[in-house]
Every structure is written in C-alpha cells, then in structure tokens.
C-alpha cells in the first residue's frame, strides 16, 4: 500500500472498499491505519478519496506539515485522476468544466481566469474512446477545486455519462468503480520542502488499456 515515505509524508496506493476517514459505522479507515503506523506525532490526511476510489493519497506527518501542504494544495499540487464513463465523449479534446455543486448550471470552457469559492472546477481530457457493444470513454481529470464527489458529479450530473461502477449516481453496474487517483505532482516551494516532485500509483488491471504518453 505504501508507495513513498520520508520524514514529512507518507504516500499510499489506496485500495478500493476502504474509507479515507473513520466514523461511527467505519471499522477500518486510512486515517486510523496511518495513525497506528506513525509512531511519533500525528498522521493527517491531506486529501480524501471516496471509499471505492483507488490510487494515490498523501498523508502528512504532524499538524504543521499538514498545514503547509494544505495551504498550497490548489496552487502547487496537481492531482491527476483517470475515469472511465459510459457512452461517447462530451468533451472536445481538453476542456474545463465549471459548475455549481449540483450541476444545475455548468459551462465547458477552454480557459478560466478566476475560480469562485462556490464553484466545482475540473479539467477533462479525452484519452480514448472504446466504441464496441458498450461504448465507453476514458478521461484524464485534473482537480482545480476539491468538492465532495466532484468528478463523479461532473461525469454523471453535468455530462450525463456516469462513471462505470458508480451505483450512487446510477452508473453501469460493475465490480469496481472505474475512478483512480493516478498521480499527485508537486511544484514550487512545496516540491522543495518535500524533496519529491511526483507520486504515481499503478493503474488497476481492470481499467482499459491505453498509452501512458497520452496523459
């Protein structure tokens, strides 16, 4: 599960079917496991993945380090996801999807100068289309904001192409949710502080095959 560790962070390849954060009905979670693993100080989640989402997650060692990373999370940290959705692409090449939190109003843009607090903003790039008996599209998605279920909402409620395996948003039934946190990339001061520029989690075998050069 651990893909990288130093004195400042732990990075993991989160498996499916485990919550990021504990709660009353949660028997096992990433934060509880990380806290048990870190013997000195505290383990603090920098970001969260939904229970059935797999892939790269970053955990800070100590509150101060968590605060430093969280302060630049949308300026010096790039989170890259892979999502496989039902149907043909609604995205032309690469576009920025801007919406409210319910996708009642949304726009597909080629550029964006300003992000408001109330907005959900994601960049979608079509990587591949699979036009067999069950058409599917593979997207690379970059998060510019971090709202709950943001990618899942954008796919299902704005684009009307739910992620395969996402039963909550009426996606096609599958054994796994086809949403994967592929990489977390660092730049600027946070890159120098952490001493690393990127973290990558292997793509699950149940994802369709494609060339990594397209990302």
C-alpha positions in Angstrom: 0.0 0.0 0.0 2.8 2.5 0.8 4.5 3.8 -2.4 6.7 6.5 -0.8 7.7 7.7 2.7 10.1 10.3 4.2 10.2 12.3 7.4 7.4 14.6 6.2 4.8 12.5 4.3 3.5 9.0 3.6 2.0 8.3 0.2 -0.1 5.2 -0.4 -1.9 3.5 -3.2 -5.3 3.3 -1.6 -7.3 0.1 -2.4 -11.0 0.0 -3.1 -13.6 -0.6 -0.4 -11.9 1.3 2.4 -12.9 4.7 3.7 -10.4 7.5 3.9 -11.8 8.8 7.3 -13.2 6.9 10.3 -16.7 7.3 11.6 -19.3 5.6 13.8 -20.0 2.8 11.3 -16.5 2.6 10.0 -14.4 -0.3 11.3 -11.2 0.4 9.3 -10.1 3.6 7.5 -7.0 5.1 6.1 -6.6 7.7 8.8 -6.9 5.1 11.6 -4.3 2.8 9.9 -2.0 5.7 9.3 -2.2 6.9 12.9 -1.3 3.4 14.1 1.6 3.3 11.6 3.1 6.7 12.5 4.6 6.2 16.0 5.7 9.7 16.6 3.5 12.7 16.0 0.2 12.6 14.1 -0.9 11.4 10.7 -3.0 14.0 8.9 -4.9 13.3 5.6 -4.0 16.0 3.0 -6.9 15.0 0.8 -9.6 12.2 0.8 -10.7 9.7 -1.7 -14.1 8.1 -1.8 -14.4 4.6 -0.3 -14.4 2.9 -3.7 -11.9 5.2 -5.4 -8.4 3.8 -5.7 -5.0 5.4 -6.0 -2.5 8.0 -4.7 -3.2 9.5 -1.3 -0.9 11.8 0.6 -0.7 11.8 4.4 1.3 14.4 6.3 3.3 13.6 9.4 2.3 16.2 12.0 -0.1 19.1 12.0 2.4 21.7 10.9 3.4 19.8 7.8 -0.3 19.2 7.1 -1.0 23.0 7.3 2.0 23.8 5.0 0.8 21.3 2.3 -2.9 22.2 2.6 -2.1 25.9 2.2 -0.9 25.4 -1.4 -3.0 22.4 -2.4 -4.6 24.0 -5.4 -1.5 26.2 -6.4 1.5 23.9 -6.1 -0.1 20.4 -6.1 -1.7 18.8 -9.2 -4.0 15.8 -8.7 -4.5 13.7 -11.8 -7.3 11.1 -12.0 -8.4 8.5 -14.5 -12.2 7.9 -15.0 -14.0 5.6 -17.4 -17.5 6.7 -18.2 -20.5 5.3 -20.1 -21.0 6.4 -23.6 -19.2 8.6 -26.0 -17.2 11.7 -25.0 -18.9 15.0 -24.4 -15.5 16.7 -24.2 -13.8 18.2 -27.3 -10.1 17.4 -26.8 -9.4 19.1 -23.4 -11.9 21.4 -21.7 -12.5 22.9 -18.3 -15.9 22.0 -16.7 -17.2 24.7 -14.3 -20.4 24.2 -12.3 -22.2 24.8 -9.1 -22.3 21.9 -6.6 -25.4 20.4 -8.0 -24.6 20.8 -11.7 -27.7 22.8 -12.2 -25.6 25.3 -14.1 -22.4 24.5 -15.9 -20.1 25.5 -18.7 -17.4 23.8 -20.8 -14.5 26.3 -21.3 -11.2 26.4 -23.0 -9.6 28.6 -20.3 -10.5 30.1 -16.9 -9.0 33.1 -15.2 -10.8 33.0 -11.8 -12.3 30.4 -9.6 -15.1 31.3 -7.1 -15.4 29.5 -3.8 -18.9 28.1 -4.7 -17.7 26.5 -7.9 -16.6 23.0 -8.8 -13.9 23.1 -11.4 -12.2 20.2 -13.2 -10.2 19.9 -16.4 -11.2 16.9 -18.6 -9.1 15.5 -21.4 -10.4 12.7 -23.6 -7.7 9.9 -23.7 -9.6 7.2 -25.6 -13.0 6.1 -26.7 -14.0 2.4 -26.9 -16.8 2.0 -29.4 -17.7 -1.6 -29.0 -21.1 -3.0 -27.9 -20.9 -0.9 -24.8 -19.3 2.5 -25.7 -17.0 3.9 -23.1 -14.7 6.9 -22.7 -11.5 7.2 -20.7 -10.8 10.7 -19.3 -7.9 12.2 -17.6 -9.2 14.6 -15.0 -7.4 17.4 -13.1 -9.0 18.9 -10.0 -8.9 22.7 -9.5 -11.3 22.5 -6.6 -11.9 19.8 -4.1 -15.7 19.4 -3.5 -17.3 16.2 -2.3 -17.9 13.7 -5.2 -16.7 16.4 -7.6 -15.5 14.1 -10.5 -18.4 11.8 -10.0 -21.0 14.6 -10.1 -19.3 16.2 -13.1 -19.5 13.0 -15.1 -23.0 11.9 -14.1 -24.9 15.2 -13.5 -23.2 17.6 -15.9 -22.0 15.4 -18.8 -24.7 12.7 -18.3 -22.1 9.9 -18.7 -21.7 8.3 -15.2 -18.5 6.6 -14.2 -18.8 2.9 -14.7 -19.4 1.2 -11.3 -20.8 4.3 -9.7 -24.1 3.0 -8.4 -24.8 6.1 -6.3 -25.0 8.2 -9.5 -26.7 5.4 -11.5 -23.6 4.3 -13.4 -23.4 1.0 -15.2 -23.1 -1.9 -12.8 -19.5 -3.2 -12.4 -17.4 -5.0 -9.8 -15.2 -1.9 -9.3 -15.6 1.9 -9.6 -13.5 3.0 -12.5 -12.1 6.1 -10.9 -8.4 6.1 -10.0 -6.2 8.8 -8.4 -3.2 8.2 -10.8 -0.7 10.8 -9.6 0.0 13.7 -7.3 2.5 16.2 -8.6 4.3 18.9 -6.6 5.9 22.2 -7.8 7.3 25.4 -6.3 8.2 25.7 -2.7 6.2 22.6 -1.6 8.3 20.5 -4.0 11.5 21.7 -2.4 10.1 21.2 1.1 9.0 17.6 0.5 12.0 16.7 -1.7 9.9 15.0 -4.3 8.2 16.2 -7.5 5.6 13.4 -8.2 3.9 10.3 -6.8 2.3 7.7 -9.0 0.0 4.7 -8.3 -0.2 1.8 -10.7 -3.3 1.7 -12.8 -5.7 -1.2 -11.8 -5.7 -4.1 -14.1 -9.5 -3.8 -14.7 -9.0 -0.4 -16.5 -8.9 -0.5 -20.3 -5.5 -0.4 -21.9 -4.1 2.8 -23.3 -0.7 4.6 -23.9 0.6 6.5 -20.8 2.1 9.0 -23.2 -1.5 10.4 -23.8 -1.8 11.6 -20.2 
